[in-house]
Amino acid sequence: MSSGVPAEPLDTRIGYIQWVPDQGPVLSNVIPEPEDAGLRGAELAMDDNSTTGRFLGQTYTLQSTVANSADAAMAAFDTMRKTGIELFVVNAPVDTLKAITDKAGQNTLIFNAGARDDALRTRQCHTNLLHTMPSYSMLTDALGQWLSQRRWKEVFLITGPTGADKGWADAFRRSAKRFGLEIVEDKPWTFDADLRRTVSRELPLFTRADDYDAVVVADVRGDFGEYVPFNTWLPRPVAGTQGMMPVAWHRVVESWGAAQLQNRFRELAGRDMNSEDYAAWAAVRSIGTAVTDLDSANPTEIRNFLFSDNFQLAAFKGRKLTYRDWNGQLRQPIPLVHPRGLVARAPFEGFLHPYSQMDTLGFDKPESECRINN
C-alpha cells in the first residue's frame, strides 16, 4: 500500500448505468420497488470511498444514467467510454448486460449489480465481468440449506410466468436435489385475474396436496406471491421470493456494523437499502478498496488486485468477502429474512467445502464451465 500524498491527485471515474424494464401491472403491488434502486447504493459507496481517498490525495467521480430503454443504456455506455471511463457498475437485465460487455474494451472492467442469471456464472462468463449481485443459485442454495437443516424436506413449489420466475424456480430445483429435498408438487401459476377478492377461495384449492412441509414461491416481480402466506391448503410456512426470503440485503440486517450503514443510507436516500443498492455499493467499494491499496485507477490493475490474496472487502456481513477466480462472483453470506426480521444467515454449519464454506452457495468451480483467469 502506498504512503503519503501522491504528487498529482488521482481521480477515479466510475460509470453507473441502470435500466430495469417495466414488466407490466403487478396484481399485488403493495410496496413498489424504488426507481433509484442501485443508484443510491453507488452514491453511498462513492461517499465512503471519498472519506478515505481525501487523506491520500485520491478523488472519485460518479457519472450515472438511469436509462428508459436498452438502447438508451447502450448509448450511455458508449458515451461514457468516449469520455475515458473504463470502470462500470451496471444494473440491467441479462441481455442488456451481455450487449454492454460484448462492446467493452480489453481494459474495461464491469460489475454486474443487477442480473442474477446463473448462465452468466456458468457458461456465458466474460473475462472483465464481475458480479456483486448474488446469483439465483446462491439465493436458492441458501434456502435449500435452511430447509434441509430444519428437516422440512417435502416442498410445494409454485412458479410464476415470467422468465425471472422460471430462472429462480430452475435454480431451486437444482438446490432441492443438492440438499436432499423432495418437490412433491411443482405447479405453474396460471391465473391472470386480480386475486384480491378471491384469494381465500382460490389459493387453498391451488395448494391442495396430501402433505408438504413448506411452500416455496418463485414470483420475482411480486404478482401473486404476497397472497400465498396464510392461504395455503395446509398450515405451512411460505418461503422463496415471498414469505421468508433469501436476499443480498434487507433493512433488518443490523449486525457487524450494518445498522450504521443502514442509517447512513436512509439519510442519503430517504428509504431503506435493498439488494440492488447493496450490490452497487459493494461494486463501488471494491473499486475504492483496490484504488486505495494500489494508488492506481487502471482497470486491469484493479481486476488483478481483486482476484489476489491481498483483497478482502469489509461489507457488513460478518466475513471478509472475496471474488471467485473462475467466474468473478463475489462470495457472500445470504441473509434469510421476513419483512420485519432476520431469520438466519447462510451458509450454515454442517455444509462443508474444501476451500470456502461460502462456496457451498451457488455453482462451485467443478460445476461451472467458466475459467476467466486461465
Disulfide bonds with the S-S distance in Angstrom:
Cys125-Cys370 1.81
